[in-house]
């Protein structure tokens, strides 16, 4: 795909299917008693899956790959800051 060429409808459906699959995995992790009883496993797994979904949504559905790089940097910085705040709050408890 060229730099200015937009994705096809089929590709958007594939990304939607991947997002649904990741959401299903998140739901399964949350409902599984093994993960629910062990937050040290559940929290990093759910955070990792959320970061993947955040990146996919920002990159594909918000079309950041076609916009200025500064916007991607702003979203990346915001994600990093949110993870840092969460980590600090988690360690403080």
C-alpha positions in Angstrom: 0.0 0.0 0.0 1.4 3.4 -1.0 1.9 6.2 1.5 -1.2 8.1 0.5 -3.3 5.1 -0.5 -6.2 4.4 1.9 -7.0 0.9 3.1 -9.8 -1.2 1.6 -13.1 -1.9 3.2 -12.0 -5.5 3.5 -8.9 -4.5 5.5 -11.1 -2.5 7.9 -13.3 -5.6 8.4 -10.2 -7.6 9.2 -9.1 -5.1 11.8 -12.6 -5.0 13.3 -12.4 -8.8 13.6 -9.0 -8.6 15.3 -10.4 -6.0 17.7 -13.4 -8.2 18.5 -11.0 -11.2 19.0 -8.9 -9.2 21.4 -12.0 -8.0 23.3 -13.1 -11.6 23.6 -9.7 -12.6 25.0 -10.0 -9.7 27.5 -13.5 -10.9 28.5 -12.2 -14.4 28.9 -9.3 -13.3 31.1 -11.6 -11.3 33.3 -14.1 -14.1 33.7 -11.4 -16.8 34.3 -11.1 -17.5 38.1 -7.4 -18.3 37.7 -6.7 -14.7 36.5 -9.2 -13.1 38.8 -7.5 -14.5 41.8 -4.1 -13.5 40.6 -3.9 -9.8 39.8 -0.2 -10.0 39.0 -1.2 -12.1 35.9 -4.4 -10.4 35.0 -3.5 -6.7 35.2 -0.4 -6.8 32.9 -2.2 -9.1 30.4 -5.2 -6.7 30.2 -3.0 -3.7 30.0 -1.0 -5.2 27.2 -4.1 -6.1 25.3 -5.5 -2.6 25.8 -2.3 -1.0 24.5 -2.6 -3.1 21.3 -6.3 -2.1 20.9 -5.4 1.6 21.5 -2.7 1.5 18.9 -4.9 -0.2 16.4 -7.8 2.2 16.9 -5.6 5.3 16.8 -3.5 4.1 13.9 -6.2 2.7 11.7 -9.6 4.0 12.6 -8.4 7.5 13.4 -6.2 7.5 10.3 -3.1 8.7 12.2 -0.9 6.9 9.7 -1.9 9.5 7.1 -1.6 12.6 9.3 1.4 14.5 10.7 3.8 12.5 12.8 3.3 15.0 15.6 -0.2 13.6 16.2 1.1 10.1 16.6 3.8 11.4 19.0 1.1 13.1 21.0 -1.0 9.9 21.3 2.1 7.9 22.1 3.2 10.3 24.8 -0.4 10.3 26.2 -0.4 6.5 26.3 3.0 6.5 28.0 1.9 9.0 30.6 -1.3 7.1 31.3 0.7 3.9 31.9 3.2 5.8 34.1 0.4 7.3 36.2 -1.2 3.8 36.5 2.1 2.2 37.5 2.8 4.9 40.2 -0.7 4.6 41.6 -0.4 0.8 41.6 2.9 0.8 43.4 1.6 3.4 46.0 -1.2 1.0 47.1 
